[in-house]
């Protein structure tokens, strides 16, 4: 299996989702606090897909 770096947009979307999830766990943010686990999980999955799928 050959890995490739994710596109810059994919990387930053994953980072934003992860940061929102962490901030949602630490503070009260209406949407992020309720779904903090899923935001971090989706960010990680998106980053993993960006590495595994070429062009994502």
C-alpha positions as CSV (number, residue, x, y, z in Angstrom):
1,X,0.0,0.0,0.0
2,X,1.4,3.3,-1.1
3,X,0.6,6.4,1.1
4,X,0.4,9.9,-0.2
5,X,0.2,13.2,1.6
6,X,-3.3,14.7,1.9
7,X,-4.2,17.9,0.1
8,X,-3.8,21.1,2.1
9,X,-7.6,21.6,2.3
10,X,-8.2,18.1,3.6
11,X,-5.5,18.6,6.2
12,X,-6.9,21.9,7.5
13,X,-10.5,20.6,7.6
14,X,-9.3,17.7,9.7
15,X,-7.4,20.0,12.0
16,X,-10.4,22.4,12.4
17,X,-12.7,19.5,13.2
18,X,-10.2,18.1,15.8
19,X,-9.7,21.5,17.4
20,X,-13.5,22.1,17.6
21,X,-13.9,18.7,19.2
22,X,-11.3,19.4,21.8
23,X,-12.6,22.9,22.5
24,X,-16.1,21.5,22.7
25,X,-15.0,19.1,25.4
26,X,-13.2,21.8,27.4
27,X,-15.7,24.7,27.1
28,X,-19.3,25.1,26.2
29,X,-19.8,25.6,22.5
30,X,-23.4,24.8,21.4
31,X,-22.8,22.2,18.6
32,X,-19.3,21.2,19.4
33,X,-19.9,20.4,23.1
34,X,-22.7,17.9,22.3
35,X,-20.7,16.2,19.5
36,X,-17.0,16.6,20.6
37,X,-16.2,12.9,20.3
38,X,-17.6,12.7,16.8
39,X,-15.9,15.8,15.6
40,X,-12.5,14.5,16.7
41,X,-13.3,11.0,15.3
42,X,-14.4,12.5,11.9
43,X,-11.3,14.7,11.7
44,X,-9.1,11.7,12.3
45,X,-10.9,9.5,9.8
46,X,-10.8,12.3,7.2
47,X,-7.0,12.7,7.8
48,X,-6.5,8.9,7.5
49,X,-8.5,8.8,4.3
50,X,-6.5,11.7,2.9
51,X,-3.3,9.7,3.4
52,X,-4.8,6.4,2.1
53,X,-6.7,7.8,-1.0
54,X,-4.6,9.6,-3.6
55,X,-6.1,13.0,-4.5
56,X,-8.2,13.5,-1.4
